Amino acid sequence: MYYKGWYHLFYQYNPKGAVWGNIVWAHSVSHDLINWFALEPAIYPSIPSDKYGCWSGSATLLADGTPAITYTGISRPDINYQEQNIAFPKNKSDPLLREWVKPSELNPIASPEPGINATQFRDPTTAWLADGHWRMLVGGVRDTRGLAFVYRSKDFKKWTRAKHPLHSALTGMWECPDFFPVAGSGEENGLDTSEHGEKYVLKASLDLTRYDYYTVGRYDKDKDRYVPDNPAGDYHRLRYDYGNFYASKTFYDPAKRRRVLTGWANESDSVPDDKAKGWAGIHAIPRKIWLDPSGKQLLQWPVEEVEKLRGKSVSVSGKVVKPGQHFEVTGLATSYQRTFCSLLLRSRGGPRSSQDPLAHDLSALILNYVTCLVLLCHLQVTALAVLRQSSPSPPMASRRRRRAAPKSTRAHGGRSWLAGKVADVEVSFEVSSLDKAEPFDPAYDNDAQKLCGVKGADVKGGVGPFGLWVLASGDLQEKTAVFFRVFKDGYGKPKVLMCTDPTNPDLYKPTFAGFVDTDISSGKISLRSLIDRSVVESFGAGGKTCILSRVYPSIAIGKGAHLYVFNNGEADVKVSRLTAWEMKKPLMNGA
């Protein structure tokens, strides 16, 4: 939320440990989304309807500019009995919004009625105003039907549930619902949640799969009904991210007239590992989102503020990668720097001070405004590090036996460019011919991840796999591949698969993948990857398909990390342009 010159970030946090429990709302602020300052927690258990936990929620700016927070509270000690609550600033003139009050005469504003599962009733959305009434959604489930309950209010104080949900589907519990308007196809400006949109997006985090799904459709405000454009969309849904990305939330940023998405990526190491490092879970780099020119899906791209952190760069142009070949991107060799805008939190006792000795161990901006509260909805991470991990990776149970590295060439000779750095890499590829594309097996039509598991980066193909090896050791014993592979369907039309494949079995599994709905008839396709010490975020074809993958390299760390371009297909692939930037250090909670 942007309020009186400050961006506000509220996030779920356990001040007592790097495990789930004891949830409060921590609070940090920023003038520029890059440099952050920690404040005291904003909301913590203090009333009967949140005595045993303050879970996820959202924020809304009322018509007079007053911020309001709605959130889920746990009111019973024996079960997670869930009720919705509201809080307002104690002092609206305070631009930092340091204190919040929960009016006893109003709370709870919504309690589970007969027929509602009280343990599956949570995560109120940002509210929107239509025809003099506010609406908000609350996620729930009836039997196996996930749904979004609609609540209405004239004054934002007393709320009544509508007779029917906004929408529902046989998908299991809907956590962290989100509902917002989008402008016309291809228009990048965002809309406030109360503005009328040409189309609307309804997103749900499915508790059964732990992925975020969305549909694009129409909203009838008179009936409070949402209908997806694709009749089968509820069961063949689009995903924001085809990797490790969950419990996301969008918000409207009026300062730059955009809608921003951010989400949570959990850990894949053990609870003892999390306790040892003192934190668990990260937020993804915030993404600007808008409707694709086709009107069928959203496009996503890292927010522009991240580019302020770009430092020295290296470029490669017009280099052809022959079948079975690869080359290393080299040319710079500076020491590791913290990167992206980090928010440093500790697992015990609240936000760390600027002198905290672990300050150098965390990197990457993870941005979220007050409206993004739902992000860690149902965290399994609780000592919530809203940031990247750049400390030494947790110990691995085992390592592969070393093997000889394949022969390679180098671009910009010298030492590894990626050595010890976090990077932002943009590359444009051009395939010489699509004639050798493999036939596509329709059995994988709804399971790109399974297809990538069969056709991984090391499996030679016709057109591809080609892309990047990131966080790679010098001998390629350890690497994470981000790549494309092109098939031809039964009608001869190209079908593009995008994968992230940490080929070392000690790294996070499974592989992640999604299909890319793009026209590759010209042979051209682009890729952007943000590479940090334990995570890789990649954006294919200008943000049509996004994949976040957690990795824990044990060899390719610090100066042992390298960056390569590879081609394991039968067709030549030209790197039309590759630019890689190292990232500069931001302020982390004032440090």
N, C-alpha and C positions, 0 to 999 in steps of 0.2 A: 504494500500500500504506500502511495506517495502522499505525505501529509506535512504541510507547512515546510517544504524544502527538504524533507528527509524520506528516504526509502526505509521501510520497516520490515524486518524479517522476524517472524515468530516460528518456532519449531519445537517439536516434541523432544523431550530431553529427560534422561534419568540422571540426577545429580549424585546417585549413590553407586553407580557401577555400569559396566559395559554390557549389561544384559537388560532384557525387557523388564519394566516395572517402575514404580515411583514416578509416573509421568507428570512433568510440569511443562509449561510453555516458556522456553528461554527466548531472549529478545536481543537483537542487534540492529544497528542502524547504519545507514550509509548516505552520503550525498551523491555518489556517482556509480553505485553498484559494484565498485571495484575495491574501495577501501572501507573496511567495516570496523565498527566499535561496539563492544559488548556492553549491555545494560543488565540490570538485575532481572530475574525471571518475571514475566508479566502476569501469568496466571498459574495458580497452584491450588490444590485442594483446600477449600475453606468454608464450604457450605454443604448442607446435607446431600444435595443432588450431585456433588462431585467429590465427596469425602474420600473416595478410594481411587481417584485418578481423574485427570483432565486430559481427555483424548482429543482426537482430531476435530477440526472444524474449519471455519472460514471467516472472512471479514467482509463487511459491506459498508460503503459510505452512504449515509442517509442523504435525503434531499437537501438538508441544511449543512451538509459537510461533516456531520458527526460520525466518527467511526463506531461501528458496533461489531462485536465478535460473537459468533454463535459456535458452540462446541459441544461435544459429547462428554458427559460426566458419568462416572461409575458410582452408584449410590449404595451398593450393598457389599458386605465383606465376603459373603459366601459364593456369590456368582457375579459375573460381569453384567449386572443389571444396568442398562444404558438409558440415560435421559439427556434431553437437549437443554442447554443453558445459554444465557446471554450475559454479556459484560459490556460496559461502557467506560470511556476514559473518566478518571476522577477529575482531571483538569484538562479541558479541551484546549486551553491556551498553551499547554505544554507541547511543543513540537515533537518531543521525544516520546510522548505517551508512556511515561514511566510507571504510572499507577492505573489500575483498572478496578472497577467496582462491579459487584454482581447483585443487583437489587433483589432483596429477599421476597418482595411482593410479586416479582415476575417469575422467579425461577422455581422449578424448571418450566421452560416454555413448551415442552412437548414430552410426554411420557408414553410408554408403550400401552396401547389400549388392548382390550380383549381381542385375540386373534393375531396379535403382533408378537413375534418372537423377541422378547426383551433383551436377549443376548446377541441379537443380530439386528440392531436398530441404531445406526450411528452415522456420523460424518455429515453434518449439515453443510450445504453448499453456500456459496455467495448468493445472496438474494437478488431478485430483479423486480422492478416495479412495472405494472401494467394495469391500466384502467383503474387507478387509484388503490390497488391492492398489491402488497408485497407477496412474492412467492419464494419459497426455498424448498429444496429437496433433501430428503433423508434416505440413506440407503437401507435396504432390508431384503428379506426373503420370506416367501410362503412356500412351504414344502421345498421344492427345487426351483421355484420361480423367483429369480432375482427381480427386484423392482425398485423404483424411485418414488417414495411417498411424496405427495405435494402438500405443503402447509401454506396457509394464507393468513395475512394480517393487514389491517388498515393502518395501524400505528407502530408496527415493528415491536410491539410489546406482548400482545395477546395473539396467540396463533391457533388456528383450527385446521385439522387435517381434512383434505378433500376426500370425496367418496372413492375416487379411483386414482391410481398412480399415474404419473406422467407417461410411463412406459414400463414394460416388463417383458421378460423372456425366460425360457427354461434353461438357465445357465448357472444356477446356484447363486449364492449371496453376492449382492452388489455392494462392494465397499467403495468409499471415496468417490461418490458420483460427482460428475461435473457437467454443467450445461451452460452453453454460451452461444451467442450469435456470431456469425461471420459475415464479412462484406462479400461483394460479388466475386465471382470466380477470377482468380489471379490478382485481386486487389490486396495489397499487403497491409494496409492500415487495419488496425483492430477496432473493435466496437466495445463500448461499455456494456456490461451485462444487461442493463435495462434498455439498451437501444434495440430497435427492430433490425433483424438481420435478413438478408436474402435467403440464407439457410442457417441451420443450427447444428451444433455438434453435441451429442450426448455420449459421455464416456463413463465406463464403469470399470473398477478394478475387481476382477473375478477372484474370489477367495480360493476357488477350486484349482485354478491354474497359476495364480500369482503373476498374471500379466494384465496389462491395461488394454482395453478394447474400446473402439469408438465407432459410431456411425454418423453419417451426414444425412440430414433430413429436414422436414418441415415442422413448424410449431404452430398449433392453433391456440392462440391465447384465450379465445372465448371458451374453449372446452378444456384448456390446459392438457392438451394431448400432443404427443410427439410421434411422428411417423417417419421411419427411415426411408430414404429414397430407394435403397436396395431392399426388396422384400425379404431376401435371404440374409440381410446384413447382420441380424442378431446372432446368427449361427456361423457365418463366415465373415467375421468382423475384421475390420482393419485394426492394426495396432499402432500406437504412437511409436513404439520402439520394439524391434524384434529380438532384443537381447534381455539383459538383466535390468529391468526398469519397471517400477511398480508404484502404486499409490500416488500417482501424479496429480498435479493441480495446475490450472491455468489462472491467470489474472489479467485484467486490463491495466495497462500502464498509460495513464493520460499524459505523462511527460513526453512520451515519444509516440503516442497514438498506435500502440501495438498490443497484441496479446502474446503473453509469454507463458511457456510451459516449462515446468521443472518437475523432477521425479526422484525417486529413491532407488538406489541399487544396494542390495544386501551383501553381506559377506559370504564367502564360500569356504572360509577356514573354520576352525572349531571354536567353541565357546572359550576354552582355555587360551587359545591364541588371542581372541578378542580381549579377554581380561588382561593378558600380558601386555598388549599394546595400549590398553586403556580406552579404546573406542571401538565402535562397530557401526558400519553403514555410512554411505555417502549420498549426497545429492548430485544429480547430474548437472552439467553445465546448463544454465537456462537457455531456452530456445525460443526464438520468435516463431510463431506459427500463423499460417494464413491458408486460405482455400486455393487449391491448385486450379489452374486455368480450366481443367476438365470439369471442375465442380464435384469430383468424385472422392477426393481425398485431401488431406492437409499436407502442406509443405512445412518443413522445419529447418531452422538454421541457427547456429550459436548466436547469441545476442552480440551486437556490434561492439559492446564495451570490452569483450574479451580481446579484441584486436589491439586495444591500447597497451596490452601487455607484450605485444610482439617486439622482439629485439632483433638481434643479428639473424640473417637469413642466408640460405644457400639455394641456388636454383639450377635446374637441369632442363634443357629444351631440345626437342627434336631428336631424342635418343631412341633408337630402335632396339627392342629387346627380342632376340630371336627365340624360337622354340627351345625350351629347356634351359634358358639362360637367366641370369639375374645380375644385378650390379648394386653396389653399395653406394649410398649417398654420403659423401664425406666433404670436408672442406673447412669445418670449424671445430675447435676443440677447447671449449671453455668449461669452467667448472659448473657443476649443477647449481641451478637457481630455483628458488621457490617460484611457483607460477600460479597463475589464475588468482582470482580473488578469494582468499581463504578465510574461513571463519573458524577460529580455533576454540575448541571446547574441551573440557576435560571430563573424565568419567566420574569424578567425585568432587563435590563441593562447588559446582557451578562453573561458569565461564572462567577460563584461565586469564591471568594477568598478562600484560605485555612482556613481562620478564620471564614468563614460563619457560623452563628449559626444553620443553617439547615443542616450542613454537616452530622450530626449524623442521619438524617432522611431518608437517601437514601442508598440502598444497591444493590449489584449485578453487576457484570461485564457485560457490554454490549458492545460488541466489534464489530468493524466494521472498515474496512480500507477505504482508499479513494475510492476504487472500490465499496464500499458498499453504496454509496450515495443514491441509489434509495430507500433505506430502508424505509424511511418515505415518499415515494412518495405519494403525495396527503394526507399528514397527516391531521387528524382531531384533532391533538393534539398540536400542535404548540409550546407550551412552552417546548417542547420536553425534557423530562427527559430521557436521554439515560441510564436508570438505573432502579433499583427496588425501590419500595416504601416500606419503613419500618417505616414510621411514623404512628401515630394512624390512624386507618381506619376511613373513613368518617362516619358520623352518619347515622344510618339506620332508614328508615321510620317506621319500626315496628319490633318487635321481637316475636318469638314464645313463647307461654306459656311454662314454664319449665315443664319437665316431668321426671319421674324416669329413671335413666340410667340402661341399661341392665347389667346383671352380667358379670364380666370379670375376667381374670387372668392377672398377671403381669409377665413380663420377666425382670430379674435383679432387683427385687423389689426396692422400694424406690420412690423418687419423679419423676415426669414426666421428661423423658429425653429431650423432645422437648421444654420444658418450656423456653420461652424467646429466643429461638435460631432459626437460619436459618440452614437448614440441607440439606445434600446430602445423599440419602438413596438408597442402592442397595440390592435387594432381589431376591432369586431364589426359586420358588415354585415347588412342585411336587404333582400332583393329583393322588390319589390312584387308581382311575378307571374312564374311560370315559363312562362307560355303561349307566349312568343316564343322559347323555347329552340330552337336550331338542331338539325336532325336529325344524329345522329352517324354518321359513316362507319366501319363496322366494320373497314375496312382499317387503321385506326390503333389498333386495340384493344390492341396490344402495343408501340406506339411513340408514347407521349405527346409525346416530344421532337420528333418529326417533325411531329406535329399542331400543336404550338406554333410551330414554324418557319413553318407555313403560316398559322396563325391567331394571329398575334402581337398585341401590345398595341395597335398602331395599326390593326388590321383590325377594323372595326366588326362587331358581332354582335347577337344577339337578347338573351340574358341574359348580359351581359358582352361584352367584358372589363371588369372593374372591380377596383380595388385601389389600390395605392400607386405613386407615382413617387418613388423615393428617389435620393439623390445626383444631383439634377437641377439643371441650371443655371437661372438666372432666366428665360431666354428659351426654355427647354425644348429647346434645341438638343441637349443632352446629358442623358440620364436613364436610369435602370434601373427597369423596371416589374416589380412583383410583383403578380400578379393571378389572379383566377378567371374561368372561362368555363364556362357550363352548357349541355350538350347534352341531347337526348333520344334514347335508344336505340330499337331497333325495336319495343320493347314499351311505349314511352312513359315509361320510367323515366328520371329525371334522371341524367346522368353528368357529374361535375365534373372539370374540368381545372384544374390549378394550374401557373403558369409564372413563371419569372424571365427577363426579356427586356431585356438591355442594348441599347436600340434604336440607339445610336450605333455604327456599324460599327467605330470605333476601339477600342471596348471589347471585353471578352472574348466570343467566340463559341464554341460555338453557344448558342442559347437552351437553357434547361433546363426540364424539365416532368415531372410525374407526375399520375396520376389520384388523386382523393381519394375513398376509400370511405366516404362519409358520407351521412346522410339530410338532404337539403336541401329536403324537401317543405314545410317551414315558411318557406323562403326565407332562413333564418339560417345564417351561416357566419362563422368567426373567422380572424384572421391575426395572427401576431406576427413582427416582423422586427427583428433585431439588425444595425445598420448601422454599418459601420466604413469606414475610408478606402479599402480595396481589397477588401472582401468584404461580402456581404450574406447572412445566414443567416435563413431564413424557415420558419415552422411553421404549416401549414394545418390548420384544423378540430381544434384542440387537440392537434396533434402527430401526426395521422394521416399526413400527407405533409410531408416536409422537403426543402428545396432550399438548398444553399450555392452561391453564385456569386461568382467573382472578377471584379472590375471595376477598371479603371484610368482614372478620370475625369481629363480634362485641363483642364476648365473648372469643373466642379462640385466644387471642392475648397476647403477653408477656409471663408471667409465667402461663397463662391460656391455652396455646397451648399444645396439647398432640399428640402422635403418637401411632396408633394401627394397628394390623393385624387382619383381620376379614374373616370369611367364612360363607356365607349365602346359601351355596349349600347343597346337600345331600351327597356328597362324601367328605371323609377326604382330607385335604390339608396339606402337610408338608412344613414347612419353612426350606429348606435345608440349607440356609445361608442367614442371614440378617446382613448388616453392615450399621450403620448410623453415619455420621460424622457431627460435628458442624464445622462452617467455620470461619476462621480467618479474621482479618481486613486487607484490602489492602490500598494503598494510593489512595485517590480520588482527582484527580486534584491537587496533591501535598500535600493534607491534611493528 
